[in-house]
Amino acid sequence: MKPRRPSPKGAPEEGKGRSRRSYVLNLDCPDRVGIVAAVSQFVASHGGWILESSHHSDVESGRFFMRDQILAGSLPFGADGFRERFEPLARSFSMTWRLSDSSVPKRVVLLVSKEDHCLSDILHRWRNREMEFEVPCVISNHEALRGFVEFHGIPFFHVPVPPEGREDAFRKIDALIAEGRGDCVVLARYMQVLPGWLTQKYAGRMLNIHHSFLPSFSGARPYHAA
């Protein structure tokens, strides 16, 4: 049997009354010196243990992005207590931020078109509990995948996107996401260019646009358009 790697000195260990439940802190703000230090100091001042941390600066926008995964059991308070205590620091850096709890499954709204391979893979993992999330609904601009989706017991909504009615269609999609209380949106081979206001609304919560789709986004800055 492979020996278990010892934890670093002072690290909380499994099996010693500490749950592996974690909080994930996502934030972005205007870039400046001291953001990482301030957030890390906040967590450390409450005895918190950072399991994973990643961050980067976007030169074009001048914004800084950060994601910390924090061991929930290492803190003396829950998620609401974290939010209350973190808010003054967030204000001082003009942060847009959110804290999620790993023990609460995410509600993932899926957008699809006609192709089923991405959708099939996601639903296979969902059914086999390889990934812990809920699927409140699937939204499509075609009827092709209705039977497959409803076979899984998931509500299917057909929202056509005609050239003359694109804005109304995306307003309806936005409403369906809200009705489903979606935490994030996955584009599972959804072959429509989304309007800027919708991508801004779900910035950081809209996933899975593959770079191979980029030829569909004409003009400059195709990654940003996608």
Buried (B, 14 or more C-beta within 10 A) or exposed (E): EEEEEEEEEEEBEEEEEBEEEBBBBBBBBEBEEEBEEEBBEBBEEBEBBBBEBEBEEEEEEEBBBBBBBBBBBBBEEEBEEBBEBBEEBBEEBEBEBEBBBBEEEBBBBBBBBEBBEBBEEBBEEBEEEEEEBBBBBBBBBBEBBBEBBEEBEBBBBEBEBEEEEBEEBBBBBBEBBEEBEBBBBBBBBBBBBBBEEBBEBBEEBBEBBEEEBEEEBEEEEBEEBB
